[in-house]
Amino acid sequence: MSWIQSINFLEIIDFVGTFAFAISGIRLASAKRFDWFGAYVVGAATAIGGGTLRDLMLNQPVFWMENGTYLLCTGLALLWVIIFRKNLVHMHNTFFVFDAIGLALFTVVGIQKTIDCGMPIWVGIIMGTMTGAAGGVIRDVLINEEPLIFRKEIYAMACVVGGIAFAVCHWLGFATFPTHLICGAVVFLTRTLAVKYQICLPTLRPEDDDENGKISKES
């Protein structure tokens, strides 16, 4: 029982986030008809890619190299997708929930780990966003898709909004658990509501597109 007691809350949500993100990556790999090994690589890249970049930038030991449980989580996610593969099409909303949960949990983990390294909170927001969103960028590159954070959808911005909520709670002196809970909830709700109500950031268009639009309206 001693190993169970040694696992803290931050590690638990880190493992849950890993499983959630791995499922979202493996699901997209299955849609591209990747083999089992290819799907595992995509799932692992999705789950640990952002955290790897975070640890390297913070000059910390890369987390999954010290604890093989993260790679095991990806293997369990692959097994889960294989077993329920016939229901993949009907579980689209479930996969979106998994992805949103992973985004929220990884943002919390990234911010807290950065603060634990003695960095200011604004660096924590950046690292939290990287932890949550960078894995998705790597995933999309591997499956030859345009990265989600470069489209109009609210994705990485949800991490930023959650990070700001974390900073406010930190400034107000909230305890660790409610701060993590509020930050994760804000990320999840921001992502979910943005998709449900089609809220998106404006796109940046070149000047010639604007001029063409004016000409077409005048004509």
C-alpha positions as a Python dict, from the first residue, in 0.01 Angstrom:
ca = {
    (1, 'M'): (0, 0, 0),
    (2, 'S'): (299, 231, 37),
    (3, 'W'): (325, 291, -339),
    (4, 'I'): (-38, 398, -348),
    (5, 'Q'): (17, 648, -69),
    (6, 'S'): (319, 790, -253),
    (7, 'I'): (105, 891, -552),
    (8, 'N'): (-13, 1249, -509),
    (9, 'F'): (-309, 1422, -667),
    (10, 'L'): (-98, 1587, -938),
    (11, 'E'): (33, 1248, -1053),
    (12, 'I'): (-318, 1105, -1065),
    (13, 'I'): (-450, 1377, -1294),
    (14, 'D'): (-131, 1347, -1500),
    (15, 'F'): (-202, 977, -1560),
    (16, 'V'): (-569, 1042, -1638),
    (17, 'G'): (-470, 1317, -1881),
    (18, 'T'): (-217, 1085, -2047),
    (19, 'F'): (-482, 817, -2097),
    (20, 'A'): (-733, 1070, -2230),
    (21, 'F'): (-491, 1229, -2476),
    (22, 'A'): (-356, 893, -2590),
    (23, 'I'): (-709, 779, -2675),
    (24, 'S'): (-774, 1094, -2877),
    (25, 'G'): (-450, 1045, -3073),
    (26, 'I'): (-503, 672, -3134),
    (27, 'R'): (-857, 735, -3249),
    (28, 'L'): (-741, 979, -3516),
    (29, 'A'): (-465, 740, -3618),
    (30, 'S'): (-723, 464, -3662),
    (31, 'A'): (-922, 692, -3892),
    (32, 'K'): (-606, 715, -4108),
    (33, 'R'): (-579, 332, -4101),
    (34, 'F'): (-247, 324, -3916),
    (35, 'D'): (-127, -15, -3791),
    (36, 'W'): (-115, -87, -3418),
    (37, 'F'): (243, 30, -3377),
    (38, 'G'): (181, 349, -3574),
    (39, 'A'): (-132, 419, -3370),
    (40, 'Y'): (65, 367, -3048),
    (41, 'V'): (334, 611, -3162),
    (42, 'V'): (72, 875, -3246),
    (43, 'G'): (-103, 819, -2913),
    (44, 'A'): (224, 843, -2721),
    (45, 'A'): (329, 1158, -2906),
    (46, 'T'): (-6, 1315, -2827),
    (47, 'A'): (12, 1218, -2461),
    (48, 'I'): (374, 1300, -2377),
    (49, 'G'): (483, 1544, -2648),
    (50, 'G'): (381, 1865, -2471),
    (51, 'G'): (518, 1755, -2135),
    (52, 'T'): (847, 1654, -2296),
    (53, 'L'): (896, 1999, -2448),
    (54, 'R'): (800, 2158, -2114),
    (55, 'D'): (1056, 1958, -1916),
    (56, 'L'): (1331, 2026, -2169),
    (57, 'M'): (1263, 2402, -2157),
    (58, 'L'): (1255, 2398, -1777),
    (59, 'N'): (1580, 2199, -1770),
    (60, 'Q'): (1408, 1919, -1577),
    (61, 'P'): (1432, 1540, -1620),
    (62, 'V'): (1180, 1431, -1884),
    (63, 'F'): (891, 1288, -1685),
    (64, 'W'): (819, 972, -1884),
    (65, 'M'): (1186, 865, -1873),
    (66, 'E'): (1161, 837, -1496),
    (67, 'N'): (824, 663, -1484),
    (68, 'G'): (721, 405, -1742),
    (69, 'T'): (357, 427, -1632),
    (70, 'Y'): (296, 696, -1893),
    (71, 'L'): (394, 461, -2176),
    (72, 'L'): (183, 190, -2014),
    (73, 'C'): (-113, 431, -2012),
    (74, 'T'): (-73, 471, -2386),
    (75, 'G'): (-68, 94, -2428),
    (76, 'L'): (-390, 63, -2228),
    (77, 'A'): (-545, 336, -2441),
    (78, 'L'): (-451, 141, -2755),
    (79, 'L'): (-605, -174, -2609),
    (80, 'W'): (-921, 18, -2522),
    (81, 'V'): (-956, 149, -2878),
    (82, 'I'): (-888, -198, -3025),
    (83, 'I'): (-1155, -360, -2808),
    (84, 'F'): (-1418, -94, -2882),
    (85, 'R'): (-1312, -16, -3241),
    (86, 'K'): (-1652, -111, -3383),
    (87, 'N'): (-1809, 170, -3182),
    (88, 'L'): (-1556, 439, -3279),
    (89, 'V'): (-1788, 618, -3520),
    (90, 'H'): (-2069, 629, -3265),
    (91, 'M'): (-1836, 754, -2991),
    (92, 'H'): (-1727, 1080, -3155),
    (93, 'N'): (-1864, 1290, -2869),
    (94, 'T'): (-1689, 1063, -2619),
    (95, 'F'): (-1353, 1121, -2788),
    (96, 'F'): (-1410, 1495, -2786),
    (97, 'V'): (-1473, 1475, -2411),
    (98, 'F'): (-1152, 1273, -2365),
    (99, 'D'): (-956, 1532, -2560),
    (100, 'A'): (-1106, 1821, -2361),
    (101, 'I'): (-1035, 1642, -2033),
    (102, 'G'): (-675, 1579, -2136),
    (103, 'L'): (-634, 1942, -2238),
    (104, 'A'): (-764, 2061, -1900),
    (105, 'L'): (-561, 1821, -1687),
    (106, 'F'): (-236, 1876, -1874),
    (107, 'T'): (-274, 2252, -1844),
    (108, 'V'): (-304, 2218, -1468),
    (109, 'V'): (-2, 1987, -1448),
    (110, 'G'): (210, 2212, -1669),
    (111, 'I'): (138, 2525, -1467),
    (112, 'Q'): (194, 2361, -1130),
    (113, 'K'): (521, 2197, -1234),
    (114, 'T'): (649, 2529, -1366),
    (115, 'I'): (563, 2706, -1041),
    (116, 'D'): (732, 2425, -846),
    (117, 'C'): (1048, 2501, -1045),
    (118, 'G'): (1041, 2856, -909),
    (119, 'M'): (922, 3021, -1229),
    (120, 'P'): (674, 3314, -1227),
    (121, 'I'): (308, 3249, -1296),
    (122, 'W'): (318, 3399, -1647),
    (123, 'V'): (578, 3142, -1745),
    (124, 'G'): (350, 2880, -1590),
    (125, 'I'): (65, 2987, -1820),
    (126, 'I'): (291, 2949, -2124),
    (127, 'M'): (419, 2610, -2010),
    (128, 'G'): (69, 2496, -1919),
    (129, 'T'): (-50, 2587, -2267),
    (130, 'M'): (245, 2404, -2420),
    (131, 'T'): (180, 2096, -2207),
    (132, 'G'): (-184, 2091, -2312),
    (133, 'A'): (-161, 2185, -2679),
    (134, 'A'): (183, 2089, -2815),
    (135, 'G'): (107, 1717, -2812),
    (136, 'G'): (-190, 1783, -3038),
    (137, 'V'): (36, 1971, -3281),
    (138, 'I'): (275, 1676, -3298),
    (139, 'R'): (-20, 1441, -3346),
    (140, 'D'): (-161, 1643, -3635),
    (141, 'V'): (178, 1662, -3804),
    (142, 'L'): (222, 1283, -3777),
    (143, 'I'): (-119, 1215, -3931),
    (144, 'N'): (-70, 1485, -4197),
    (145, 'E'): (-342, 1720, -4077),
    (146, 'E'): (-337, 2097, -4030),
    (147, 'P'): (-261, 2152, -3657),
    (148, 'L'): (-579, 2229, -3467),
    (149, 'I'): (-433, 2526, -3279),
    (150, 'F'): (-365, 2707, -3609),
    (151, 'R'): (-729, 2694, -3711),
    (152, 'K'): (-1011, 2915, -3592),
    (153, 'E'): (-1119, 2674, -3317),
    (154, 'I'): (-1059, 2769, -2954),
    (155, 'Y'): (-800, 2514, -2841),
    (156, 'A'): (-473, 2657, -2709),
    (157, 'M'): (-662, 2971, -2606),
    (158, 'A'): (-867, 2754, -2371),
    (159, 'C'): (-540, 2670, -2192),
    (160, 'V'): (-454, 3040, -2171),
    (161, 'V'): (-795, 3124, -2022),
    (162, 'G'): (-757, 2842, -1770),
    (163, 'G'): (-406, 2964, -1690),
    (164, 'I'): (-539, 3310, -1615),
    (165, 'A'): (-797, 3153, -1382),
    (166, 'F'): (-512, 2966, -1211),
    (167, 'A'): (-318, 3291, -1172),
    (168, 'V'): (-620, 3466, -1018),
    (169, 'C'): (-674, 3181, -770),
    (170, 'H'): (-302, 3181, -689),
    (171, 'W'): (-308, 3558, -630),
    (172, 'L'): (-614, 3527, -406),
    (173, 'G'): (-437, 3266, -194),
    (174, 'F'): (-659, 2968, -278),
    (175, 'A'): (-544, 2624, -168),
    (176, 'T'): (-385, 2394, -427),
    (177, 'F'): (-680, 2160, -481),
    (178, 'P'): (-949, 2424, -554),
    (179, 'T'): (-699, 2613, -772),
    (180, 'H'): (-638, 2300, -981),
    (181, 'L'): (-1009, 2224, -994),
    (182, 'I'): (-1106, 2574, -1106),
    (183, 'C'): (-829, 2592, -1367),
    (184, 'G'): (-920, 2253, -1515),
    (185, 'A'): (-1291, 2334, -1517),
    (186, 'V'): (-1231, 2666, -1695),
    (187, 'V'): (-1022, 2497, -1965),
    (188, 'F'): (-1280, 2222, -2015),
    (189, 'L'): (-1578, 2459, -2023),
    (190, 'T'): (-1403, 2708, -2252),
    (191, 'R'): (-1318, 2435, -2502),
    (192, 'T'): (-1661, 2271, -2481),
    (193, 'L'): (-1867, 2591, -2506),
    (194, 'A'): (-1652, 2722, -2791),
    (195, 'V'): (-1724, 2411, -2996),
    (196, 'K'): (-2091, 2390, -2900),
    (197, 'Y'): (-2165, 2752, -2988),
    (198, 'Q'): (-1907, 2775, -3269),
    (199, 'I'): (-1710, 3049, -3097),
    (200, 'C'): (-1381, 3109, -3272),
    (201, 'L'): (-1104, 3361, -3310),
    (202, 'P'): (-1105, 3588, -3617),
    (203, 'T'): (-879, 3479, -3900),
    (204, 'L'): (-595, 3695, -4026),
    (205, 'R'): (-644, 3768, -4394),
    (206, 'P'): (-397, 3936, -4631),
    (207, 'E'): (-478, 4282, -4760),
    (208, 'D'): (-543, 4164, -5114),
    (209, 'D'): (-822, 3938, -4985),
    (210, 'D'): (-982, 4239, -4815),
    (211, 'E'): (-953, 4442, -5135),
    (212, 'N'): (-1105, 4160, -5340),
    (213, 'G'): (-1389, 4141, -5092),
    (214, 'K'): (-1455, 4514, -5125),
    (215, 'I'): (-1450, 4493, -5505),
    (216, 'S'): (-1695, 4203, -5509),
    (217, 'K'): (-1932, 4391, -5276),
    (218, 'E'): (-1916, 4706, -5491),
    (219, 'S'): (-1986, 4513, -5808),
}
